[in-house]
Amino acid sequence: MHELSTAVDVSALLCFKQCDHGPNVSIGNKALNTCMAEEVIEEIRKAAIKHD
């Protein structure tokens, strides 16, 4: 399991001025638009691996 408590910041930023393409999520420098929860989880996993 990855210890990310010092590396992860979760915050609400509305729709990144792309409300028509939501939900919108930013993970690192990558923006996901019209994404599903599974896509977000996969991107978080990828970011965690890069962080290690």
Phi and psi in radians as a Rosetta constraint file:
Dihedral C 1 N 2 CA 2 C 2 CIRCULARHARMONIC -1.515 0.35
Dihedral N 2 CA 2 C 2 N 3 CIRCULARHARMONIC 2.335 0.35
Dihedral C 2 N 3 CA 3 C 3 CIRCULARHARMONIC -1.621 0.35
Dihedral N 3 CA 3 C 3 N 4 CIRCULARHARMONIC 1.711 0.35
Dihedral C 3 N 4 CA 4 C 4 CIRCULARHARMONIC -1.951 0.35
Dihedral N 4 CA 4 C 4 N 5 CIRCULARHARMONIC 0.138 0.35
Dihedral C 4 N 5 CA 5 C 5 CIRCULARHARMONIC -1.028 0.35
Dihedral N 5 CA 5 C 5 N 6 CIRCULARHARMONIC -0.497 0.35
Dihedral C 5 N 6 CA 6 C 6 CIRCULARHARMONIC -1.622 0.35
Dihedral N 6 CA 6 C 6 N 7 CIRCULARHARMONIC -0.114 0.35
Dihedral C 6 N 7 CA 7 C 7 CIRCULARHARMONIC -1.953 0.35
Dihedral N 7 CA 7 C 7 N 8 CIRCULARHARMONIC -0.118 0.35
Dihedral C 7 N 8 CA 8 C 8 CIRCULARHARMONIC -2.025 0.35
Dihedral N 8 CA 8 C 8 N 9 CIRCULARHARMONIC 2.314 0.35
Dihedral C 8 N 9 CA 9 C 9 CIRCULARHARMONIC -2.182 0.35
Dihedral N 9 CA 9 C 9 N 10 CIRCULARHARMONIC 2.046 0.35
Dihedral C 9 N 10 CA 10 C 10 CIRCULARHARMONIC -1.853 0.35
Dihedral N 10 CA 10 C 10 N 11 CIRCULARHARMONIC 2.153 0.35
Dihedral C 10 N 11 CA 11 C 11 CIRCULARHARMONIC -2.640 0.35
Dihedral N 11 CA 11 C 11 N 12 CIRCULARHARMONIC 2.752 0.35
Dihedral C 11 N 12 CA 12 C 12 CIRCULARHARMONIC -1.665 0.35
Dihedral N 12 CA 12 C 12 N 13 CIRCULARHARMONIC 2.303 0.35
Dihedral C 12 N 13 CA 13 C 13 CIRCULARHARMONIC -2.278 0.35
Dihedral N 13 CA 13 C 13 N 14 CIRCULARHARMONIC 0.515 0.35
Dihedral C 13 N 14 CA 14 C 14 CIRCULARHARMONIC 1.041 0.35
Dihedral N 14 CA 14 C 14 N 15 CIRCULARHARMONIC -2.254 0.35
Dihedral C 14 N 15 CA 15 C 15 CIRCULARHARMONIC -2.033 0.35
Dihedral N 15 CA 15 C 15 N 16 CIRCULARHARMONIC 0.293 0.35
Dihedral C 15 N 16 CA 16 C 16 CIRCULARHARMONIC 0.979 0.35
Dihedral N 16 CA 16 C 16 N 17 CIRCULARHARMONIC 0.507 0.35
Dihedral C 16 N 17 CA 17 C 17 CIRCULARHARMONIC 1.038 0.35
Dihedral N 17 CA 17 C 17 N 18 CIRCULARHARMONIC 0.487 0.35
Dihedral C 17 N 18 CA 18 C 18 CIRCULARHARMONIC -2.329 0.35
Dihedral N 18 CA 18 C 18 N 19 CIRCULARHARMONIC 0.814 0.35
Dihedral C 18 N 19 CA 19 C 19 CIRCULARHARMONIC -1.019 0.35
Dihedral N 19 CA 19 C 19 N 20 CIRCULARHARMONIC -0.563 0.35
Dihedral C 19 N 20 CA 20 C 20 CIRCULARHARMONIC -1.198 0.35
Dihedral N 20 CA 20 C 20 N 21 CIRCULARHARMONIC -0.245 0.35
Dihedral C 20 N 21 CA 21 C 21 CIRCULARHARMONIC -1.969 0.35
Dihedral N 21 CA 21 C 21 N 22 CIRCULARHARMONIC 0.324 0.35
Dihedral C 21 N 22 CA 22 C 22 CIRCULARHARMONIC -1.396 0.35
Dihedral N 22 CA 22 C 22 N 23 CIRCULARHARMONIC 2.925 0.35
Dihedral C 22 N 23 CA 23 C 23 CIRCULARHARMONIC -1.249 0.35
Dihedral N 23 CA 23 C 23 N 24 CIRCULARHARMONIC 2.577 0.35
Dihedral C 23 N 24 CA 24 C 24 CIRCULARHARMONIC -2.013 0.35
Dihedral N 24 CA 24 C 24 N 25 CIRCULARHARMONIC 2.341 0.35
Dihedral C 24 N 25 CA 25 C 25 CIRCULARHARMONIC -2.373 0.35
Dihedral N 25 CA 25 C 25 N 26 CIRCULARHARMONIC 2.442 0.35
Dihedral C 25 N 26 CA 26 C 26 CIRCULARHARMONIC -2.005 0.35
Dihedral N 26 CA 26 C 26 N 27 CIRCULARHARMONIC 2.211 0.35
Dihedral C 26 N 27 CA 27 C 27 CIRCULARHARMONIC -2.215 0.35
Dihedral N 27 CA 27 C 27 N 28 CIRCULARHARMONIC 1.896 0.35
Dihedral C 27 N 28 CA 28 C 28 CIRCULARHARMONIC 1.122 0.35
Dihedral N 28 CA 28 C 28 N 29 CIRCULARHARMONIC -2.226 0.35
Dihedral C 28 N 29 CA 29 C 29 CIRCULARHARMONIC -1.656 0.35
Dihedral N 29 CA 29 C 29 N 30 CIRCULARHARMONIC 0.063 0.35
Dihedral C 29 N 30 CA 30 C 30 CIRCULARHARMONIC -1.730 0.35
Dihedral N 30 CA 30 C 30 N 31 CIRCULARHARMONIC 2.291 0.35
Dihedral C 30 N 31 CA 31 C 31 CIRCULARHARMONIC -1.857 0.35
Dihedral N 31 CA 31 C 31 N 32 CIRCULARHARMONIC 2.316 0.35
Dihedral C 31 N 32 CA 32 C 32 CIRCULARHARMONIC -1.955 0.35
Dihedral N 32 CA 32 C 32 N 33 CIRCULARHARMONIC 2.274 0.35
Dihedral C 32 N 33 CA 33 C 33 CIRCULARHARMONIC -2.080 0.35
Dihedral N 33 CA 33 C 33 N 34 CIRCULARHARMONIC 2.660 0.35
Dihedral C 33 N 34 CA 34 C 34 CIRCULARHARMONIC 0.741 0.35
Dihedral N 34 CA 34 C 34 N 35 CIRCULARHARMONIC 0.832 0.35
Dihedral C 34 N 35 CA 35 C 35 CIRCULARHARMONIC -1.672 0.35
Dihedral N 35 CA 35 C 35 N 36 CIRCULARHARMONIC 2.727 0.35
Dihedral C 35 N 36 CA 36 C 36 CIRCULARHARMONIC -1.810 0.35
Dihedral N 36 CA 36 C 36 N 37 CIRCULARHARMONIC 2.802 0.35
Dihedral C 36 N 37 CA 37 C 37 CIRCULARHARMONIC -0.967 0.35
Dihedral N 37 CA 37 C 37 N 38 CIRCULARHARMONIC -0.680 0.35
Dihedral C 37 N 38 CA 38 C 38 CIRCULARHARMONIC -1.079 0.35
Dihedral N 38 CA 38 C 38 N 39 CIRCULARHARMONIC -0.682 0.35
Dihedral C 38 N 39 CA 39 C 39 CIRCULARHARMONIC -1.139 0.35
Dihedral N 39 CA 39 C 39 N 40 CIRCULARHARMONIC -0.734 0.35
Dihedral C 39 N 40 CA 40 C 40 CIRCULARHARMONIC -1.111 0.35
Dihedral N 40 CA 40 C 40 N 41 CIRCULARHARMONIC -0.788 0.35
Dihedral C 40 N 41 CA 41 C 41 CIRCULARHARMONIC -1.050 0.35
Dihedral N 41 CA 41 C 41 N 42 CIRCULARHARMONIC -0.759 0.35
Dihedral C 41 N 42 CA 42 C 42 CIRCULARHARMONIC -1.096 0.35
Dihedral N 42 CA 42 C 42 N 43 CIRCULARHARMONIC -0.726 0.35
Dihedral C 42 N 43 CA 43 C 43 CIRCULARHARMONIC -1.164 0.35
Dihedral N 43 CA 43 C 43 N 44 CIRCULARHARMONIC -0.638 0.35
Dihedral C 43 N 44 CA 44 C 44 CIRCULARHARMONIC -1.111 0.35
Dihedral N 44 CA 44 C 44 N 45 CIRCULARHARMONIC -0.727 0.35
Dihedral C 44 N 45 CA 45 C 45 CIRCULARHARMONIC -1.057 0.35
Dihedral N 45 CA 45 C 45 N 46 CIRCULARHARMONIC -0.780 0.35
Dihedral C 45 N 46 CA 46 C 46 CIRCULARHARMONIC -1.066 0.35
Dihedral N 46 CA 46 C 46 N 47 CIRCULARHARMONIC -0.763 0.35
Dihedral C 46 N 47 CA 47 C 47 CIRCULARHARMONIC -1.118 0.35
Dihedral N 47 CA 47 C 47 N 48 CIRCULARHARMONIC -0.669 0.35
Dihedral C 47 N 48 CA 48 C 48 CIRCULARHARMONIC -1.133 0.35
Dihedral N 48 CA 48 C 48 N 49 CIRCULARHARMONIC -0.690 0.35
Dihedral C 48 N 49 CA 49 C 49 CIRCULARHARMONIC -1.139 0.35
Dihedral N 49 CA 49 C 49 N 50 CIRCULARHARMONIC -0.739 0.35
Dihedral C 49 N 50 CA 50 C 50 CIRCULARHARMONIC -1.120 0.35
Dihedral N 50 CA 50 C 50 N 51 CIRCULARHARMONIC -0.560 0.35
Dihedral C 50 N 51 CA 51 C 51 CIRCULARHARMONIC -1.226 0.35
Dihedral N 51 CA 51 C 51 N 52 CIRCULARHARMONIC -0.517 0.35
